[in-house]
Amino acid sequence: AFWQRPEAVRALGVTGVAALFGLLSILALRRQVRQRTAELVEVNRQLRHEIGERTRAEKRVALALDAEREVSRLKGNFVSMVSHEFRTPLGNIQSSAELLADYSHRLPPERRERLLRSIVESTQDMAHIMEEVLLLSRVEAANYPCQPDRFDLADLCHRLVDDQHTATGR
């Protein structure tokens, strides 16, 4: 029989060894592929985690930036409001002082007294506004606790009306 000849046995032996070597190589390569696949899966998991962390960090930065923009807008509004609040008493002081300077000799004593009182009250209002601004800066710097206080709304409204009458002459 053909397979019993020495050359055939040798050929079958070499083929068997080659097949065995090929099989072992394939098994070794499959093992390497599994190891590399496991490593890549782990690297991908780590990358997904890092991407998630960066995404969360970007959201925190965006929120902080939005908050900073809001603070900047509020500060701008505050400066605008404070400058407006200063203009009203300054206008009262200026108009009352000009009336006193130009027409003091023609004004009745009660009108002069009212103009002087308006000047004094307006300077007091400005001092009060300045104290509030300073208090706000101290609160911001030192975290003062809020201490609400009662006030007379009717008195505030009367003062506003008086200020407007003085400022506009009506």
C-alpha positions in Angstrom: 0.0 0.0 0.0 1.1 3.5 -0.8 0.9 4.8 2.7 3.3 2.1 3.9 6.2 3.1 1.7 8.9 5.0 3.5 8.6 8.1 1.3 4.9 8.3 1.9 5.3 7.8 5.6 7.9 10.6 5.6 5.6 12.8 3.5 2.7 12.0 5.8 4.9 12.7 8.9 6.1 16.1 7.4 2.5 17.0 6.5 1.3 16.0 9.9 4.0 18.0 11.6 3.3 21.0 9.3 -0.5 20.6 10.0 0.3 20.4 13.7 2.6 23.4 13.5 -0.1 25.3 11.5 -2.8 24.3 14.0 -0.6 25.4 17.0 0.2 28.7 15.2 -3.5 29.3 14.5 -4.3 28.6 18.2 -1.5 30.9 19.3 -2.7 33.7 16.9 -6.3 33.2 18.2 -5.0 33.6 21.8 -3.1 36.8 20.8 -6.2 38.1 19.0 -8.4 37.4 22.2 -5.8 39.2 24.4 -5.5 42.2 22.1 -9.3 42.3 21.8 -9.6 42.3 25.6 -7.0 45.0 25.8 -8.8 47.1 23.2 -12.1 46.6 25.0 -10.5 47.9 28.2 -8.9 50.8 26.4 -12.3 51.7 24.9 -14.0 51.5 28.3 -11.3 53.8 29.7 -11.8 56.2 26.8 -15.5 56.2 27.2 -15.0 57.0 30.9 -12.6 59.9 30.0 -15.0 61.2 27.4 -17.8 61.1 30.0 -15.6 63.0 32.5 -14.6 65.6 29.9 -18.2 66.0 28.8 -19.3 66.6 32.5 -16.4 69.0 32.9 -17.4 70.9 29.8 -20.9 71.1 31.1 -19.6 72.4 34.4 -17.5 75.0 32.6 -20.4 76.0 30.5 -22.6 76.5 33.6 -19.9 78.5 35.3 -19.5 80.6 32.2 -23.2 81.2 32.1 -23.2 82.1 35.7 -20.3 84.5 35.1 -22.2 86.1 32.3 -25.2 86.5 34.5 -23.1 88.0 37.3 -21.6 90.4 34.7 -25.1 91.3 33.5 -26.3 91.9 37.0 -23.3 94.0 37.9 -24.0 96.1 34.7 -27.6 96.5 35.8 -26.5 97.3 39.3 -24.2 100.1 38.1 -26.9 101.4 35.8 -29.4 101.4 38.7 -27.0 103.0 41.2 -26.1 105.8 38.7 -29.8 106.4 38.1 -30.5 106.4 41.9 -27.7 109.0 42.3 -29.0 111.2 39.4 -32.4 111.7 41.1 -31.1 113.3 44.3 -28.4 115.1 42.4 -31.0 116.6 40.1 -33.1 117.6 43.1 -30.0 119.2 44.8 -29.0 121.0 41.6 -32.5 122.3 40.8 -33.1 123.4 44.3 -29.7 125.1 44.6 -30.1 126.8 41.2 -33.6 128.1 42.3 -32.1 129.4 45.6 -29.1 130.9 43.8 -31.1 132.6 41.1 -34.4 133.5 42.9 -33.6 133.5 46.6 -34.5 137.1 47.0 -37.9 136.6 45.3 -39.0 133.4 46.9 -41.2 133.4 50.0 -39.5 132.0 53.1 -41.5 128.8 53.2 -40.5 128.0 49.6 -36.8 128.7 50.4 -37.2 126.5 53.5 -38.7 123.7 51.3 -35.9 124.0 48.8 -33.3 123.8 51.5 -35.0 120.9 53.1 -35.1 119.2 49.6 -31.3 119.7 49.4 -30.7 118.2 52.8 -33.0 115.3 52.2 -31.5 114.6 48.8 -28.0 114.6 50.3 -29.2 112.2 53.0 -30.7 110.0 50.3 -27.4 109.9 48.4 -25.6 109.1 51.7 -28.1 106.3 52.3 -27.6 104.9 48.8 -23.9 105.1 49.2 -24.2 103.2 52.5 -26.3 100.5 50.8 -23.7 100.2 48.0 -20.9 99.9 50.5 -23.0 97.3 52.5 -23.5 95.3 49.3 -19.8 95.2 48.7 -19.1 94.2 52.3 -21.7 91.5 52.0 -20.2 90.2 48.8 -16.7 90.3 50.3 -17.4 89.0 53.8 -20.7 87.0 53.4 -22.8 89.1 55.7 -26.1 87.4 56.6 -29.2 89.0 55.3 -31.2 90.9 57.9 -34.5 92.0 56.6 -36.1 95.0 58.2 -39.5 96.7 58.1 -40.0 100.1 56.4 -42.8 102.5 56.0 -44.0 102.1 52.4 -46.3 105.1 52.6 -43.4 107.3 53.7 -41.3 106.0 50.9 -44.0 106.8 48.4 -44.5 110.3 49.9 -40.8 110.9 49.6 -40.7 109.7 46.0 -43.6 112.0 45.1 -41.9 115.0 46.9 -38.7 114.2 45.0 -40.5 114.2 41.7 -42.3 117.4 42.6 -39.1 119.1 43.5 -37.2 117.8 40.5 -39.9 118.6 37.9 -41.5 121.6 39.5 -44.9 119.9 39.3 
